[in-house]
Amino acid sequence: MSTIDNPRDHWNARFAADDYYFGTEPNRFLCEHAALLPKSGRVLAVADGEGRNGVWLAEQGLDVLSIDFSPLALAKARKLARERGVKLETAEPISPNGVGPSRVHCGGGDLHPVRGAGAARPIFAGVKRALKPGGMLLLQGYRPKQLEYKTGGPPIAENLYTEELLRAAFADLEIVELASHDDPIHEGRGHDGMSALIDLVARKSG
């Protein structure tokens, strides 16, 4: 069985080194939308990897559950939280049934299944169920043009997002922002250089 067929092995291999593959600083998109975060309450950080976004959210005074396929990544996330002096709860695996109630969902750019964006729909459904009424979803991903830049992200088009895909997947939420743009990002050795990005901010009614 290849690492593509086994998501845990795939992500463990990526995060096995001592350094932080995507760095330790939070995603810029997340920081730019900090005003949308609740002052307190439960936050779910899906596909949080080594914890850079989850730890930052905890530093904002939020109760964070960081989830990822890779136990190696989650161990590094807990280490980063200890170093930063914050509490971070971790869990794996990511699955629709494993997503619990949250005020906010935060994806830092890698909320992608290993085997294609079409397979992300069950994950999307789980995320939507996790949101409480009034809860906010923040997601940043890559568009197909990212294959030209080759500066990070999934290497096949089926794992990349379009505005049409996200608008359809989250049609039952209030779309607050949905934007495509090309900008440089520098997040460790995993995301480094000009990137074809797509941002989604959506709110669950109620």
C-alpha positions, 0 to 999 in steps of 0.5 A, a space after each residue: 500500500 502506498 502512502 497515497 492510499 494510507 493518509 496517515 503514512 502520507 502525512 507522517 512522512 511529511 512531518 517526520 523531520 525535526 523542523 516544522 514543515 510549514 513553519 510555526 507562524 499562523 496562516 496570513 489569511 487567518 490573521 487578517 480575519 482575526 476580527 471575525 473570531 469569537 472572543 471566547 469559545 470552542 474552535 476546531 482547527 481541521 488539518 492543523 498539521 504541526 499546530 501553527 494555526 491552532 496554537 495561534 488561535 489558543 493564543 487568542 484565548 480560544 478553546 482549540 481542538 486541533 485535528 490531523 491525520 498525522 500523530 507525528 504532526 500532533 505531537 509537534 503541535 503539542 510541543 509548540 503549544 507548550 513552548 508558547 504557554 498555551 493549552 491545545 487539545 489534539 485528536 485524530 483522525 479527521 473524519 466527518 463523524 469525528 468533527 464535534 460542535 464548534 464555533 469556528 472552523 479554521 483551515 490553513 490551506 491544506 484541507 484537502 484529501 489525498 485522493 481528490 477534491 471530490 472526496 472532500 465533500 464528506 469532510 465538508 459535510 462534517 465541518 458544516 455539522 460541526 458549526 453551531 448556529 452563528 459559527 464561522 468557517 474560514 478556509 484557504 486553499 489552492 486553485 488549479 493554477 497552483 500547478 504552474 507555480 509548484 510552490 506547495 500544495 497538492 500536486 494534482 488538479 483534482 485536489 485543488 479548489 475552484 470558486 464554483 466547487 466551494 460555492 456549491 459545497 457550502 451553498 447552505 451557509 451564508 457566503 461572506 467572502 469567496 475570493 481567488 487571488 495570486 500572492 506570495 506566501 512563505 510558510 516554512 519549506 512547505 508553502 514558499 513562493 507565489 501561490 494561486 489561492 482561494 479564500 472562503 469565509 462562511 457563516 452558519 445561520 441561526 
